Amino acid sequence: MVVREKYSLRWRLKGAFRALSISLTVSLFGVVVDLIAFLATGSIILVTDLLHWVVDTLLEAVLLVVVFLASRLSRRFPWSLVVIEALAVSLGTLAILLVYGYYFMNYLVFVSEKASVSYSGYSASLATVFGGVLTFYLYRIQKKNFERYRIELLKFDTTHALIDFIAAVIATVGIVLTTLTGSYTLELVFTLILLLFVVHSLFEVVRDNLKTVLGVNRDLKLEKEVWSALRYIETPKTRVKDLSARRFGSLSVVEVHLEVEPNITVLELHRIRKRIINIVRDISDVIYHVDVTFYPSSMRRKTKKSVKRK
């Protein structure tokens, strides 16, 4: 029993939740460090790096909530809560971008008038170096966690941590070269390069959020496979009424709606539910949560022939 529990889906999802909690904590810490350094220096490169940290933090929060909901295997997956979270994150991201856009436009006006860099000094690079150390540590940790738990979201998080490490290196190089040369052109070039990393993170956040809010995150191919697998469980007392398969990143959630006869026993319902969950999970490794909902049967049985009245 101990061995089974160790490698069960519940154990893997809980492990993934703890791993993503580490990522969220590291991201929050990175935001605080970059914010303090930016307030002390005013570097445009540093504020762009700060924007990257903030967007990554929002992304980690989204992944954490989804994995937490998926780990509650015995309960329904509340997509309405995910939609609300997606809307809140999207609006928060938009607000952050507007603030950054205002600051960036002021920076361009400053450069055009003064023809000088926003900040010259090496102290700002301490924050980016520290951020690089954090993200490289996170990359190593999440790589081990993925190998242990085999949850695809951790593989995505591992790759993302490596990309963040590269961004931190570029930000550090940009600050050092800008200080050495005093060139505002170099400062602007490195700022634009870092904006590409921000765009990458924003794409990951906005893409999944839009699909969730608009309801277009359904996986039709997976739904077809589930339909085919479940057609053999239908009996005179049960019938598959409807089903849906939705994706959020690399996470798939399947909802199965089953019609049942009123005289079916609770024990039979539990057995059917367990059988459906096992069948669906065997279809793909990316299915981490299966909801089974029972409805009273709408199938009408013919009991007597109708008699026409004269």
Number of C-alpha atoms within 10 A of each C-alpha: 5 7 7 9 11 12 12 12 19 17 15 21 22 17 20 26 22 16 21 24 17 16 26 21 14 20 26 17 16 25 22 16 17 26 21 14 21 20 11 11 18 16 23 22 30 28 21 24 30 25 24 26 25 23 25 26 21 21 20 22 19 20 21 21 17 20 22 16 19 25 22 14 16 11 13 15 20 11 16 11 13 19 18 14 19 21 17 13 20 18 12 14 18 13 12 14 15 12 11 17 12 10 13 16 11 12 17 14 11 14 16 11 9 11 13 15 21 20 19 20 15 16 13 24 23 15 25 28 17 15 28 24 15 20 26 19 15 24 23 13 16 24 17 16 21 21 11 13 20 18 22 16 19 23 19 15 22 24 14 18 25 18 17 26 23 17 24 27 16 20 27 26 16 23 27 19 17 24 18 12 13 17 15 19 15 17 25 20 13 22 23 14 16 24 18 13 19 22 13 15 22 20 12 14 23 17 13 18 25 16 17 23 17 10 12 12 19 18 15 12 9 20 18 13 13 23 16 10 15 16 11 8 13 14 10 8 13 20 21 18 15 13 17 18 20 22 19 19 17 14 19 21 20 24 20 22 16 20 19 22 16 10 8 11 9 9 9 10 14 11 10 17 19 12 13 20 17 12 15 23 17 13 13 13 13 17 20 22 25 24 19 18 15 17 15 12 15 11 13 6 6 7 6 6 6 7 6 5 4 3
